[in-house]
């Protein structure tokens, strides 16, 4: 028996955290989710697998992407022609509320219902496989669905398919479960979806997240793909295969000079980029670890993105050659004490205490809270920290200037 | 900083005025309307700019039309400056001179030179006037702190500058009400993009709809295709049947000729007939041949045509020849009868000529009539005799009488009259008899008339008596006359009866006397007539016989036409004789004749055989047989052909075609099938077209990438917006942070200000109030007796003194950073005399540290201030 376990294709979902990219890269990015998914289906056809399990979040229904639907229908057709069944359960992003789908998909596709259902396949060699799972019928599934899963059926194999997250005890909206519960079912394999970072929750029987097939923001670094699972001596052995069309990397680059300049940063980046070329095109978001603060003007150049744009322009050839594109830049610098000659540090901390209160932040943010895109960002607890850090960096830079000014 | 000189080109009511100021206290003294407030405004306007034209009352443009503006000479940081401002854009045209170094400085440097002082700060803190003092009621720490902050970070103009730069940068990024700042634009773009995406998302339901339509249409097309195949088959069948129609038609035609099956017209029958007819023909030929030979031989024997003809018709002529003697007798009889007839006709004709009346022969009397006539004639004769006798007697008597009466002419003789009467009567009878029908009667009547006349004239006159005798004579005469008249009437009656008889027998023209002879003649005529009839009959019979004979002869031997009978008979006899002669003489010919005869017989037999053959088949002749035979043959052929056609048509089509009445129906069915096919095809085509359109639409939706592009754009824009927002917020917060830090620093000076204000307030109120307390929200004062009063509990004057004290304290405390003259415009209106004096003293005291410019209408000021410090506004 041989099958593919994939999840979180997130077809046609946009990449987050990008701006001012070259058009060619944009096209590549736009197609990357499809390219990655195609690799899954290509592999299924190449390996002549017995079936394909898709553990949810094939697309984002909020995106209402025609391209995603058309693509799925087309790919399912490909598998149908090769007589490869597809068993899929929708997840929180593509939850089952669309009546079109079941009509539109070819017959080889089994869409699991909102209740836990078990589909039994009889393979060409007569092996029988039961697959249990369900589809989300809304954004959130707060209850633990494991109670609804049957025990191991009288088939040769029994696989579980689940889109969800391990229960944390509170705020669990994604079919919370525990590994123990999974193991208690004594299934031969648990195909999990939802967590984009592939991981193995249990060795034997395998309980694993396939991870998404294509990383879509800077946090989803590293190679992405799916599992080809084969029967080896009556054990199901998953083998990862890569599908990502673009790989995100977050290298940390240290600059040891006490007072770093943009030129030095540029050199450092170029050096890093010019290593051996990447196998898969990489989207690089380096974090610069600086020994000292940048000047306010240089900070401004970086924060405005102007410097990166210039760097991208000037280093385009290099980046093309090594298949790496620096798409954003972050830096850490030691936050020194801002010693203003005429102002006590005491006054600064008093001021900071007054300014960096949630109320003041909220007040400053003001009407922007009505912009959903910004409100989400603002609501992120990390944002307040970042704001203070950035303000500190800015004032440090200004204080440096004052020193220069004074001296 | 202190002001040295004010030079007014034109401002409000002033023009071309110069006021020199002292570094300490300068007092402008003038009544109301002297221009004190105008001067305050002048200082603000020249240093910080003219108010915009939106506020014309604040601009103090010169009333007399002189040049708007002026100049101020001031000392700042040990340098002397001269600032000139005249009317111009954006607050007026400024020129700035450093008169110490005699350098012209850029106009923009003026605000920097004066910083952090600006129009607002000047107006709020350093320009103290009564209405502003009145605003103390609203004064709070916040306001004060705002002032402080503004002036703020003492010595940290750098930080203030940075803060303001940060604010500027922040404002350039985002303004809550703005349009142009980066984030505002991004937000707008974001909204636009979202709208676009929503519109693009409309493709999603459309896509499903299209997909659904495509699926349904595909199903429909599939069924249509099946339908099309069926229709096509129908059309093919229709076409085939239509093509087979003529064949079917042929088949049908062959079928409809329902031939009765007739026996005896088989080919063998035809052969038989052929044989028979041949036999007949051969016989005929041999006959003809023999006849020809015979004819040839006869020709050789020089036989006349007549004889040849005779030979041919000999057997038929035989009875005719036998009738020859009879005919000859008949002919003789006819001749005799003809002569007799002519004689009889002559005789009858002469009689007719004699007696025929109007071409009509009188008829013979019957025996009774004859006897009656004879009797009547006898009677008539008797009567006539008697009458004659009577007449004789009468005549005698009349003679006697005339003798007796010789003068009868002298005397009137009645009898003479009587004679005339008789004559007249006789005449009448005579004439009347002429009108009688019969000749006899006329004759009779005439005779009677003559007789009467005679009797009257002669007999009666003869009886004329002479006397008695005469009378007797007369009587006798009269008697005789009577008797005569009686006899006459008898005669007349008899004559009439005879006339009647004559009339009825056509004898009217014949005199009675000839009647007897006439009767004999008539009988003779009648006999003749009868004889004539009989003769005529005989003649006709004979003639008929002759004629029949002749007709027969001429029919057989036309050569004998128009020949007299005797010649015919003679020739026939000759022919008989010749034949007998030939018969005996020429046996060959006879044999030939016999053969001809035999041939005749055989021919007859053959003909009979043919006839029998034909009759059994109920046909008139061979031609009819062959016609029938041919028709039978044709029928067989037709049946064969029909079977072939049926085979060609095929069972199914034949059955189908048999259900069809005519080609039009078939054509119509075919047409229908074709139309159905065309309709299906059209449906299919339109479906295909629609499918293509759908596919195109779906493809377009699928590949347009609009959604993806828009989403990625949105994501990117979101990223940018977050970055911008972050920078904006960081700037804002940094600015706030600076402000807060400065405020924190400034707050340390607050106690200093409060202490100073308390001091001033105490001086102003002659120590009625000793302490001022400034908290976050309140400002209150403590009376010398320890009681606390809030501002609202103070009298207006006292409250104004409080504000004055605070402001003055502020100005003094800040004096290190903000070297700005304090301008007081009639600020003590609500002060009483003592407190006003205290105020003047306080000002004088302060003016040692900072320049004070006081405008007042209070002449009492002169008591407290040195004269050289006073500038009289009104001369």
Interface residues (C-beta under 8 A of the other chain):
Chain A: X12 X13 X14 X15 X16 X17 X18 X19 X20 X21 X26 X29 X30 X63 X64 X65 X66 X67 X69 X70 X71 X73 X98 X100 X103 X104 X303 X304 X305 X340 X342 X343 X344 X346 X347 X348 X350 X351 X352 X354 X355 X356 X360 X361 X364 X365 X366 X367 X368 X371 X373 X374 X377 X378 X383 X386 X387 X388 X390 X391 X394 X395 X398 X402 X405
Chain B: X153 X154 X155 X156 X158 X159 X162 X166 X174 X176 X183 X187 X190 X201 X203 X204 X207 X208 X211 X212 X215 X698 X701 X702 X703 X704 X705 X707 X708 X709 X711 X712 X714 X715 X716 X717 X718 X719 X720 X721 X722 X723 X725 X726 X727 X729 X730 X731 X732 X733 X734 X736 X737 X738 X739 X740 X741 X742 X743 X744 X745
